[in-house]
Amino acid sequence: MDDNATCHRTLAVQDCLDSEGIQRLVWPARFPDLKPIENVWDALGRQVAGQNYPPTNKNTLIRALTEEWDKLPQHLLDNVVQSMVRRVECCITLHGGHTPY
C-alpha cells in the first residue's frame, strides 16, 4: 500500500506494479499516515546511513539493514506501538486532516 505520494504514483512505479500483478488499494490522498512502522524505518535508515562504510551494493545493504534491525532498542518499538492511541485520537480530533506525526 502506498500513501498516494507523488513519488509512488509515477508511470515507472505503475508499470512495475502492473508487471507484478499488484493492484493498488483505494486510498484518499490526504488520509493521515497512521503507520507507526514509518518511524522504525526512519531510525533504521539513519543507523545504516551513519555507518563508517555505507553499503555499496544490494548484498551489503541487506546485511547492514539486518544487523541494524537486530540492534533497534525494544523501547523504540514499544513507544511507536503505544503511540497509536494518541495518533488515532489526534486524527479523529482533526477530522482526518494533517497530524503532527
Phi and psi restraints in degrees (range 20) as a CNS / XPLOR table:
assign (resid 1 and name C) (resid 2 and name N)
       (resid 2 and name CA) (resid 2 and name C) 1.0 -113.3 20.0 2
assign (resid 2 and name N) (resid 2 and name CA)
       (resid 2 and name C) (resid 3 and name N) 1.0 177.5 20.0 2
assign (resid 2 and name C) (resid 3 and name N)
       (resid 3 and name CA) (resid 3 and name C) 1.0 -109.7 20.0 2
assign (resid 3 and name N) (resid 3 and name CA)
       (resid 3 and name C) (resid 4 and name N) 1.0 19.9 20.0 2
assign (resid 3 and name C) (resid 4 and name N)
       (resid 4 and name CA) (resid 4 and name C) 1.0 66.8 20.0 2
assign (resid 4 and name N) (resid 4 and name CA)
       (resid 4 and name C) (resid 5 and name N) 1.0 15.5 20.0 2
assign (resid 4 and name C) (resid 5 and name N)
       (resid 5 and name CA) (resid 5 and name C) 1.0 -64.2 20.0 2
assign (resid 5 and name N) (resid 5 and name CA)
       (resid 5 and name C) (resid 6 and name N) 1.0 147.6 20.0 2
assign (resid 5 and name C) (resid 6 and name N)
       (resid 6 and name CA) (resid 6 and name C) 1.0 -53.4 20.0 2
assign (resid 6 and name N) (resid 6 and name CA)
       (resid 6 and name C) (resid 7 and name N) 1.0 -40.9 20.0 2
assign (resid 6 and name C) (resid 7 and name N)
       (resid 7 and name CA) (resid 7 and name C) 1.0 -66.4 20.0 2
assign (resid 7 and name N) (resid 7 and name CA)
       (resid 7 and name C) (resid 8 and name N) 1.0 -19.8 20.0 2
assign (resid 7 and name C) (resid 8 and name N)
       (resid 8 and name CA) (resid 8 and name C) 1.0 -91.6 20.0 2
assign (resid 8 and name N) (resid 8 and name CA)
       (resid 8 and name C) (resid 9 and name N) 1.0 -1.1 20.0 2
assign (resid 8 and name C) (resid 9 and name N)
       (resid 9 and name CA) (resid 9 and name C) 1.0 -115.4 20.0 2
assign (resid 9 and name N) (resid 9 and name CA)
       (resid 9 and name C) (resid 10 and name N) 1.0 14.6 20.0 2
assign (resid 9 and name C) (resid 10 and name N)
       (resid 10 and name CA) (resid 10 and name C) 1.0 -72.1 20.0 2
assign (resid 10 and name N) (resid 10 and name CA)
       (resid 10 and name C) (resid 11 and name N) 1.0 161.2 20.0 2
assign (resid 10 and name C) (resid 11 and name N)
       (resid 11 and name CA) (resid 11 and name C) 1.0 -61.9 20.0 2
assign (resid 11 and name N) (resid 11 and name CA)
       (resid 11 and name C) (resid 12 and name N) 1.0 -38.0 20.0 2
assign (resid 11 and name C) (resid 12 and name N)
       (resid 12 and name CA) (resid 12 and name C) 1.0 -62.6 20.0 2
assign (resid 12 and name N) (resid 12 and name CA)
       (resid 12 and name C) (resid 13 and name N) 1.0 -42.0 20.0 2
assign (resid 12 and name C) (resid 13 and name N)
       (resid 13 and name CA) (resid 13 and name C) 1.0 -65.2 20.0 2
assign (resid 13 and name N) (resid 13 and name CA)
       (resid 13 and name C) (resid 14 and name N) 1.0 -44.8 20.0 2
assign (resid 13 and name C) (resid 14 and name N)
       (resid 14 and name CA) (resid 14 and name C) 1.0 -62.4 20.0 2
assign (resid 14 and name N) (resid 14 and name CA)
       (resid 14 and name C) (resid 15 and name N) 1.0 -41.3 20.0 2
assign (resid 14 and name C) (resid 15 and name N)
       (resid 15 and name CA) (resid 15 and name C) 1.0 -61.0 20.0 2
assign (resid 15 and name N) (resid 15 and name CA)
       (resid 15 and name C) (resid 16 and name N) 1.0 -42.2 20.0 2
assign (resid 15 and name C) (resid 16 and name N)
       (resid 16 and name CA) (resid 16 and name C) 1.0 -62.8 20.0 2
assign (resid 16 and name N) (resid 16 and name CA)
       (resid 16 and name C) (resid 17 and name N) 1.0 -46.8 20.0 2
assign (resid 16 and name C) (resid 17 and name N)
       (resid 17 and name CA) (resid 17 and name C) 1.0 -61.2 20.0 2
assign (resid 17 and name N) (resid 17 and name CA)
       (resid 17 and name C) (resid 18 and name N) 1.0 -43.7 20.0 2
assign (resid 17 and name C) (resid 18 and name N)
       (resid 18 and name CA) (resid 18 and name C) 1.0 -60.7 20.0 2
assign (resid 18 and name N) (resid 18 and name CA)
       (resid 18 and name C) (resid 19 and name N) 1.0 -43.0 20.0 2
assign (resid 18 and name C) (resid 19 and name N)
       (resid 19 and name CA) (resid 19 and name C) 1.0 -65.6 20.0 2
assign (resid 19 and name N) (resid 19 and name CA)
       (resid 19 and name C) (resid 20 and name N) 1.0 -25.1 20.0 2
assign (resid 19 and name C) (resid 20 and name N)
       (resid 20 and name CA) (resid 20 and name C) 1.0 -96.1 20.0 2
assign (resid 20 and name N) (resid 20 and name CA)
       (resid 20 and name C) (resid 21 and name N) 1.0 0.2 20.0 2
assign (resid 20 and name C) (resid 21 and name N)
       (resid 21 and name CA) (resid 21 and name C) 1.0 71.7 20.0 2
assign (resid 21 and name N) (resid 21 and name CA)
       (resid 21 and name C) (resid 22 and name N) 1.0 27.7 20.0 2
assign (resid 21 and name C) (resid 22 and name N)
       (resid 22 and name CA) (resid 22 and name C) 1.0 -96.4 20.0 2
assign (resid 22 and name N) (resid 22 and name CA)
       (resid 22 and name C) (resid 23 and name N) 1.0 125.9 20.0 2
assign (resid 22 and name C) (resid 23 and name N)
       (resid 23 and name CA) (resid 23 and name C) 1.0 -100.4 20.0 2
assign (resid 23 and name N) (resid 23 and name CA)
       (resid 23 and name C) (resid 24 and name N) 1.0 140.5 20.0 2
assign (resid 23 and name C) (resid 24 and name N)
       (resid 24 and name CA) (resid 24 and name C) 1.0 -77.1 20.0 2
assign (resid 24 and name N) (resid 24 and name CA)
       (resid 24 and name C) (resid 25 and name N) 1.0 147.7 20.0 2
assign (resid 24 and name C) (resid 25 and name N)
       (resid 25 and name CA) (resid 25 and name C) 1.0 -84.1 20.0 2
assign (resid 25 and name N) (resid 25 and name CA)
       (resid 25 and name C) (resid 26 and name N) 1.0 151.8 20.0 2
assign (resid 25 and name C) (resid 26 and name N)
       (resid 26 and name CA) (resid 26 and name C) 1.0 -73.3 20.0 2
assign (resid 26 and name N) (resid 26 and name CA)
       (resid 26 and name C) (resid 27 and name N) 1.0 124.7 20.0 2
assign (resid 26 and name C) (resid 27 and name N)
       (resid 27 and name CA) (resid 27 and name C) 1.0 -144.5 20.0 2
assign (resid 27 and name N) (resid 27 and name CA)
       (resid 27 and name C) (resid 28 and name N) 1.0 114.2 20.0 2
assign (resid 27 and name C) (resid 28 and name N)
       (resid 28 and name CA) (resid 28 and name C) 1.0 -56.1 20.0 2
assign (resid 28 and name N) (resid 28 and name CA)
       (resid 28 and name C) (resid 29 and name N) 1.0 139.4 20.0 2
assign (resid 28 and name C) (resid 29 and name N)
       (resid 29 and name CA) (resid 29 and name C) 1.0 -60.8 20.0 2
assign (resid 29 and name N) (resid 29 and name CA)
       (resid 29 and name C) (resid 30 and name N) 1.0 -33.2 20.0 2
assign (resid 29 and name C) (resid 30 and name N)
       (resid 30 and name CA) (resid 30 and name C) 1.0 -98.9 20.0 2
assign (resid 30 and name N) (resid 30 and name CA)
       (resid 30 and name C) (resid 31 and name N) 1.0 7.9 20.0 2
assign (resid 30 and name C) (resid 31 and name N)
       (resid 31 and name CA) (resid 31 and name C) 1.0 -63.6 20.0 2
assign (resid 31 and name N) (resid 31 and name CA)
       (resid 31 and name C) (resid 32 and name N) 1.0 131.3 20.0 2
assign (resid 31 and name C) (resid 32 and name N)
       (resid 32 and name CA) (resid 32 and name C) 1.0 -61.5 20.0 2
assign (resid 32 and name N) (resid 32 and name CA)
       (resid 32 and name C) (resid 33 and name N) 1.0 146.2 20.0 2
assign (resid 32 and name C) (resid 33 and name N)
       (resid 33 and name CA) (resid 33 and name C) 1.0 -82.5 20.0 2
assign (resid 33 and name N) (resid 33 and name CA)
       (resid 33 and name C) (resid 34 and name N) 1.0 104.1 20.0 2
assign (resid 33 and name C) (resid 34 and name N)
       (resid 34 and name CA) (resid 34 and name C) 1.0 -107.3 20.0 2
assign (resid 34 and name N) (resid 34 and name CA)
       (resid 34 and name C) (resid 35 and name N) 1.0 25.7 20.0 2
assign (resid 34 and name C) (resid 35 and name N)
       (resid 35 and name CA) (resid 35 and name C) 1.0 -93.8 20.0 2
assign (resid 35 and name N) (resid 35 and name CA)
       (resid 35 and name C) (resid 36 and name N) 1.0 104.4 20.0 2
assign (resid 35 and name C) (resid 36 and name N)
       (resid 36 and name CA) (resid 36 and name C) 1.0 -65.7 20.0 2
assign (resid 36 and name N) (resid 36 and name CA)
       (resid 36 and name C) (resid 37 and name N) 1.0 -18.0 20.0 2
assign (resid 36 and name C) (resid 37 and name N)
       (resid 37 and name CA) (resid 37 and name C) 1.0 -62.3 20.0 2
assign (resid 37 and name N) (resid 37 and name CA)
       (resid 37 and name C) (resid 38 and name N) 1.0 -23.1 20.0 2
assign (resid 37 and name C) (resid 38 and name N)
       (resid 38 and name CA) (resid 38 and name C) 1.0 -58.1 20.0 2
assign (resid 38 and name N) (resid 38 and name CA)
       (resid 38 and name C) (resid 39 and name N) 1.0 -38.4 20.0 2
assign (resid 38 and name C) (resid 39 and name N)
       (resid 39 and name CA) (resid 39 and name C) 1.0 -65.3 20.0 2
assign (resid 39 and name N) (resid 39 and name CA)
       (resid 39 and name C) (resid 40 and name N) 1.0 -36.8 20.0 2
assign (resid 39 and name C) (resid 40 and name N)
       (resid 40 and name CA) (resid 40 and name C) 1.0 -69.5 20.0 2
assign (resid 40 and name N) (resid 40 and name CA)
       (resid 40 and name C) (resid 41 and name N) 1.0 -43.2 20.0 2
assign (resid 40 and name C) (resid 41 and name N)
       (resid 41 and name CA) (resid 41 and name C) 1.0 -59.8 20.0 2
assign (resid 41 and name N) (resid 41 and name CA)
       (resid 41 and name C) (resid 42 and name N) 1.0 -40.1 20.0 2
assign (resid 41 and name C) (resid 42 and name N)
       (resid 42 and name CA) (resid 42 and name C) 1.0 -61.7 20.0 2
assign (resid 42 and name N) (resid 42 and name CA)
       (resid 42 and name C) (resid 43 and name N) 1.0 -47.6 20.0 2
assign (resid 42 and name C) (resid 43 and name N)
       (resid 43 and name CA) (resid 43 and name C) 1.0 -61.5 20.0 2
assign (resid 43 and name N) (resid 43 and name CA)
       (resid 43 and name C) (resid 44 and name N) 1.0 -42.5 20.0 2
assign (resid 43 and name C) (resid 44 and name N)
       (resid 44 and name CA) (resid 44 and name C) 1.0 -63.6 20.0 2
assign (resid 44 and name N) (resid 44 and name CA)
       (resid 44 and name C) (resid 45 and name N) 1.0 -45.5 20.0 2
assign (resid 44 and name C) (resid 45 and name N)
       (resid 45 and name CA) (resid 45 and name C) 1.0 -61.9 20.0 2
assign (resid 45 and name N) (resid 45 and name CA)
       (resid 45 and name C) (resid 46 and name N) 1.0 -40.4 20.0 2
assign (resid 45 and name C) (resid 46 and name N)
       (resid 46 and name CA) (resid 46 and name C) 1.0 -64.4 20.0 2
assign (resid 46 and name N) (resid 46 and name CA)
       (resid 46 and name C) (resid 47 and name N) 1.0 -38.9 20.0 2
assign (resid 46 and name C) (resid 47 and name N)
       (resid 47 and name CA) (resid 47 and name C) 1.0 -65.0 20.0 2
assign (resid 47 and name N) (resid 47 and name CA)
       (resid 47 and name C) (resid 48 and name N) 1.0 -45.1 20.0 2
assign (resid 47 and name C) (resid 48 and name N)
       (resid 48 and name CA) (resid 48 and name C) 1.0 -66.3 20.0 2
assign (resid 48 and name N) (resid 48 and name CA)
       (resid 48 and name C) (resid 49 and name N) 1.0 -43.6 20.0 2
assign (resid 48 and name C) (resid 49 and name N)
       (resid 49 and name CA) (resid 49 and name C) 1.0 -65.1 20.0 2
assign (resid 49 and name N) (resid 49 and name CA)
       (resid 49 and name C) (resid 50 and name N) 1.0 -27.0 20.0 2
assign (resid 49 and name C) (resid 50 and name N)
       (resid 50 and name CA) (resid 50 and name C) 1.0 -86.3 20.0 2
assign (resid 50 and name N) (resid 50 and name CA)
       (resid 50 and name C) (resid 51 and name N) 1.0 1.8 20.0 2
assign (resid 50 and name C) (resid 51 and name N)
       (resid 51 and name CA) (resid 51 and name C) 1.0 -68.0 20.0 2
assign (resid 51 and name N) (resid 51 and name CA)
       (resid 51 and name C) (resid 52 and name N) 1.0 150.9 20.0 2
assign (resid 51 and name C) (resid 52 and name N)
       (resid 52 and name CA) (resid 52 and name C) 1.0 -60.1 20.0 2
assign (resid 52 and name N) (resid 52 and name CA)
       (resid 52 and name C) (resid 53 and name N) 1.0 -36.2 20.0 2
assign (resid 52 and name C) (resid 53 and name N)
       (resid 53 and name CA) (resid 53 and name C) 1.0 -124.9 20.0 2
assign (resid 53 and name N) (resid 53 and name CA)
       (resid 53 and name C) (resid 54 and name N) 1.0 88.5 20.0 2
assign (resid 53 and name C) (resid 54 and name N)
       (resid 54 and name CA) (resid 54 and name C) 1.0 -58.9 20.0 2
assign (resid 54 and name N) (resid 54 and name CA)
       (resid 54 and name C) (resid 55 and name N) 1.0 151.6 20.0 2
assign (resid 54 and name C) (resid 55 and name N)
       (resid 55 and name CA) (resid 55 and name C) 1.0 -58.1 20.0 2
assign (resid 55 and name N) (resid 55 and name CA)
       (resid 55 and name C) (resid 56 and name N) 1.0 141.2 20.0 2
assign (resid 55 and name C) (resid 56 and name N)
       (resid 56 and name CA) (resid 56 and name C) 1.0 -115.9 20.0 2
assign (resid 56 and name N) (resid 56 and name CA)
       (resid 56 and name C) (resid 57 and name N) 1.0 -6.1 20.0 2
assign (resid 56 and name C) (resid 57 and name N)
       (resid 57 and name CA) (resid 57 and name C) 1.0 -151.6 20.0 2
assign (resid 57 and name N) (resid 57 and name CA)
       (resid 57 and name C) (resid 58 and name N) 1.0 176.0 20.0 2
assign (resid 57 and name C) (resid 58 and name N)
       (resid 58 and name CA) (resid 58 and name C) 1.0 -59.4 20.0 2
assign (resid 58 and name N) (resid 58 and name CA)
       (resid 58 and name C) (resid 59 and name N) 1.0 -44.6 20.0 2
assign (resid 58 and name C) (resid 59 and name N)
       (resid 59 and name CA) (resid 59 and name C) 1.0 -64.3 20.0 2
assign (resid 59 and name N) (resid 59 and name CA)
       (resid 59 and name C) (resid 60 and name N) 1.0 -43.0 20.0 2
assign (resid 59 and name C) (resid 60 and name N)
       (resid 60 and name CA) (resid 60 and name C) 1.0 -71.1 20.0 2
assign (resid 60 and name N) (resid 60 and name CA)
       (resid 60 and name C) (resid 61 and name N) 1.0 -30.3 20.0 2
assign (resid 60 and name C) (resid 61 and name N)
       (resid 61 and name CA) (resid 61 and name C) 1.0 -66.1 20.0 2
assign (resid 61 and name N) (resid 61 and name CA)
       (resid 61 and name C) (resid 62 and name N) 1.0 -46.3 20.0 2
assign (resid 61 and name C) (resid 62 and name N)
       (resid 62 and name CA) (resid 62 and name C) 1.0 -60.3 20.0 2
assign (resid 62 and name N) (resid 62 and name CA)
       (resid 62 and name C) (resid 63 and name N) 1.0 -44.3 20.0 2
assign (resid 62 and name C) (resid 63 and name N)
       (resid 63 and name CA) (resid 63 and name C) 1.0 -62.1 20.0 2
assign (resid 63 and name N) (resid 63 and name CA)
       (resid 63 and name C) (resid 64 and name N) 1.0 -45.5 20.0 2
assign (resid 63 and name C) (resid 64 and name N)
       (resid 64 and name CA) (resid 64 and name C) 1.0 -63.7 20.0 2
assign (resid 64 and name N) (resid 64 and name CA)
       (resid 64 and name C) (resid 65 and name N) 1.0 -43.7 20.0 2
assign (resid 64 and name C) (resid 65 and name N)
       (resid 65 and name CA) (resid 65 and name C) 1.0 -62.8 20.0 2
assign (resid 65 and name N) (resid 65 and name CA)
       (resid 65 and name C) (resid 66 and name N) 1.0 -42.0 20.0 2
assign (resid 65 and name C) (resid 66 and name N)
       (resid 66 and name CA) (resid 66 and name C) 1.0 -64.2 20.0 2
assign (resid 66 and name N) (resid 66 and name CA)
       (resid 66 and name C) (resid 67 and name N) 1.0 -44.8 20.0 2
assign (resid 66 and name C) (resid 67 and name N)
       (resid 67 and name CA) (resid 67 and name C) 1.0 -63.5 20.0 2
assign (resid 67 and name N) (resid 67 and name CA)
       (resid 67 and name C) (resid 68 and name N) 1.0 -44.9 20.0 2
assign (resid 67 and name C) (resid 68 and name N)
       (resid 68 and name CA) (resid 68 and name C) 1.0 -70.3 20.0 2
assign (resid 68 and name N) (resid 68 and name CA)
       (resid 68 and name C) (resid 69 and name N) 1.0 -34.9 20.0 2
assign (resid 68 and name C) (resid 69 and name N)
       (resid 69 and name CA) (resid 69 and name C) 1.0 -58.2 20.0 2
assign (resid 69 and name N) (resid 69 and name CA)
       (resid 69 and name C) (resid 70 and name N) 1.0 -44.5 20.0 2
assign (resid 69 and name C) (resid 70 and name N)
       (resid 70 and name CA) (resid 70 and name C) 1.0 -64.9 20.0 2
assign (resid 70 and name N) (resid 70 and name CA)
       (resid 70 and name C) (resid 71 and name N) 1.0 -23.2 20.0 2
assign (resid 70 and name C) (resid 71 and name N)
       (resid 71 and name CA) (resid 71 and name C) 1.0 -89.9 20.0 2
assign (resid 71 and name N) (resid 71 and name CA)
       (resid 71 and name C) (resid 72 and name N) 1.0 -10.2 20.0 2
assign (resid 71 and name C) (resid 72 and name N)
       (resid 72 and name CA) (resid 72 and name C) 1.0 -58.6 20.0 2
assign (resid 72 and name N) (resid 72 and name CA)
       (resid 72 and name C) (resid 73 and name N) 1.0 131.4 20.0 2
assign (resid 72 and name C) (resid 73 and name N)
       (resid 73 and name CA) (resid 73 and name C) 1.0 -69.9 20.0 2
assign (resid 73 and name N) (resid 73 and name CA)
       (resid 73 and name C) (resid 74 and name N) 1.0 139.8 20.0 2
assign (resid 73 and name C) (resid 74 and name N)
       (resid 74 and name CA) (resid 74 and name C) 1.0 -58.3 20.0 2
assign (resid 74 and name N) (resid 74 and name CA)
       (resid 74 and name C) (resid 75 and name N) 1.0 -35.8 20.0 2
assign (resid 74 and name C) (resid 75 and name N)
       (resid 75 and name CA) (resid 75 and name C) 1.0 -63.0 20.0 2
assign (resid 75 and name N) (resid 75 and name CA)
       (resid 75 and name C) (resid 76 and name N) 1.0 -31.2 20.0 2
assign (resid 75 and name C) (resid 76 and name N)
       (resid 76 and name CA) (resid 76 and name C) 1.0 -63.3 20.0 2
assign (resid 76 and name N) (resid 76 and name CA)
       (resid 76 and name C) (resid 77 and name N) 1.0 -47.3 20.0 2
assign (resid 76 and name C) (resid 77 and name N)
       (resid 77 and name CA) (resid 77 and name C) 1.0 -64.4 20.0 2
assign (resid 77 and name N) (resid 77 and name CA)
       (resid 77 and name C) (resid 78 and name N) 1.0 -42.2 20.0 2
assign (resid 77 and name C) (resid 78 and name N)
       (resid 78 and name CA) (resid 78 and name C) 1.0 -61.7 20.0 2
assign (resid 78 and name N) (resid 78 and name CA)
       (resid 78 and name C) (resid 79 and name N) 1.0 -45.6 20.0 2
assign (resid 78 and name C) (resid 79 and name N)
       (resid 79 and name CA) (resid 79 and name C) 1.0 -62.3 20.0 2
assign (resid 79 and name N) (resid 79 and name CA)
       (resid 79 and name C) (resid 80 and name N) 1.0 -40.6 20.0 2
assign (resid 79 and name C) (resid 80 and name N)
       (resid 80 and name CA) (resid 80 and name C) 1.0 -64.2 20.0 2
assign (resid 80 and name N) (resid 80 and name CA)
       (resid 80 and name C) (resid 81 and name N) 1.0 -44.7 20.0 2
assign (resid 80 and name C) (resid 81 and name N)
       (resid 81 and name CA) (resid 81 and name C) 1.0 -65.9 20.0 2
assign (resid 81 and name N) (resid 81 and name CA)
       (resid 81 and name C) (resid 82 and name N) 1.0 -44.0 20.0 2
assign (resid 81 and name C) (resid 82 and name N)
       (resid 82 and name CA) (resid 82 and name C) 1.0 -67.5 20.0 2
assign (resid 82 and name N) (resid 82 and name CA)
       (resid 82 and name C) (resid 83 and name N) 1.0 -18.8 20.0 2
assign (resid 82 and name C) (resid 83 and name N)
       (resid 83 and name CA) (resid 83 and name C) 1.0 -76.2 20.0 2
assign (resid 83 and name N) (resid 83 and name CA)
       (resid 83 and name C) (resid 84 and name N) 1.0 -10.0 20.0 2
assign (resid 83 and name C) (resid 84 and name N)
       (resid 84 and name CA) (resid 84 and name C) 1.0 -61.5 20.0 2
assign (resid 84 and name N) (resid 84 and name CA)
       (resid 84 and name C) (resid 85 and name N) 1.0 -39.4 20.0 2
assign (resid 84 and name C) (resid 85 and name N)
       (resid 85 and name CA) (resid 85 and name C) 1.0 -59.5 20.0 2
assign (resid 85 and name N) (resid 85 and name CA)
       (resid 85 and name C) (resid 86 and name N) 1.0 -47.2 20.0 2
assign (resid 85 and name C) (resid 86 and name N)
       (resid 86 and name CA) (resid 86 and name C) 1.0 -62.8 20.0 2
assign (resid 86 and name N) (resid 86 and name CA)
       (resid 86 and name C) (resid 87 and name N) 1.0 -40.5 20.0 2
assign (resid 86 and name C) (resid 87 and name N)
       (resid 87 and name CA) (resid 87 and name C) 1.0 -63.7 20.0 2
assign (resid 87 and name N) (resid 87 and name CA)
       (resid 87 and name C) (resid 88 and name N) 1.0 -45.4 20.0 2
assign (resid 87 and name C) (resid 88 and name N)
       (resid 88 and name CA) (resid 88 and name C) 1.0 -67.1 20.0 2
assign (resid 88 and name N) (resid 88 and name CA)
       (resid 88 and name C) (resid 89 and name N) 1.0 -42.0 20.0 2
assign (resid 88 and name C) (resid 89 and name N)
       (resid 89 and name CA) (resid 89 and name C) 1.0 -59.8 20.0 2
assign (resid 89 and name N) (resid 89 and name CA)
       (resid 89 and name C) (resid 90 and name N) 1.0 -42.4 20.0 2
assign (resid 89 and name C) (resid 90 and name N)
       (resid 90 and name CA) (resid 90 and name C) 1.0 -64.1 20.0 2
assign (resid 90 and name N) (resid 90 and name CA)
       (resid 90 and name C) (resid 91 and name N) 1.0 -42.6 20.0 2
assign (resid 90 and name C) (resid 91 and name N)
       (resid 91 and name CA) (resid 91 and name C) 1.0 -60.5 20.0 2
assign (resid 91 and name N) (resid 91 and name CA)
       (resid 91 and name C) (resid 92 and name N) 1.0 -43.6 20.0 2
assign (resid 91 and name C) (resid 92 and name N)
       (resid 92 and name CA) (resid 92 and name C) 1.0 -65.1 20.0 2
assign (resid 92 and name N) (resid 92 and name CA)
       (resid 92 and name C) (resid 93 and name N) 1.0 -45.1 20.0 2
assign (resid 92 and name C) (resid 93 and name N)
       (resid 93 and name CA) (resid 93 and name C) 1.0 -58.9 20.0 2
assign (resid 93 and name N) (resid 93 and name CA)
       (resid 93 and name C) (resid 94 and name N) 1.0 -39.0 20.0 2
assign (resid 93 and name C) (resid 94 and name N)
       (resid 94 and name CA) (resid 94 and name C) 1.0 -91.0 20.0 2
assign (resid 94 and name N) (resid 94 and name CA)
       (resid 94 and name C) (resid 95 and name N) 1.0 12.0 20.0 2
assign (resid 94 and name C) (resid 95 and name N)
       (resid 95 and name CA) (resid 95 and name C) 1.0 53.0 20.0 2
assign (resid 95 and name N) (resid 95 and name CA)
       (resid 95 and name C) (resid 96 and name N) 1.0 40.2 20.0 2
assign (resid 95 and name C) (resid 96 and name N)
       (resid 96 and name CA) (resid 96 and name C) 1.0 82.0 20.0 2
assign (resid 96 and name N) (resid 96 and name CA)
       (resid 96 and name C) (resid 97 and name N) 1.0 6.8 20.0 2
assign (resid 96 and name C) (resid 97 and name N)
       (resid 97 and name CA) (resid 97 and name C) 1.0 -78.6 20.0 2
assign (resid 97 and name N) (resid 97 and name CA)
       (resid 97 and name C) (resid 98 and name N) 1.0 -169.0 20.0 2
assign (resid 97 and name C) (resid 98 and name N)
       (resid 98 and name CA) (resid 98 and name C) 1.0 -62.1 20.0 2
assign (resid 98 and name N) (resid 98 and name CA)
       (resid 98 and name C) (resid 99 and name N) 1.0 132.7 20.0 2
assign (resid 98 and name C) (resid 99 and name N)
       (resid 99 and name CA) (resid 99 and name C) 1.0 -112.4 20.0 2
assign (resid 99 and name N) (resid 99 and name CA)
       (resid 99 and name C) (resid 100 and name N) 1.0 160.5 20.0 2
assign (resid 99 and name C) (resid 100 and name N)
       (resid 100 and name CA) (resid 100 and name C) 1.0 -79.2 20.0 2
assign (resid 100 and name N) (resid 100 and name CA)
       (resid 100 and name C) (resid 101 and name N) 1.0 7.1 20.0 2
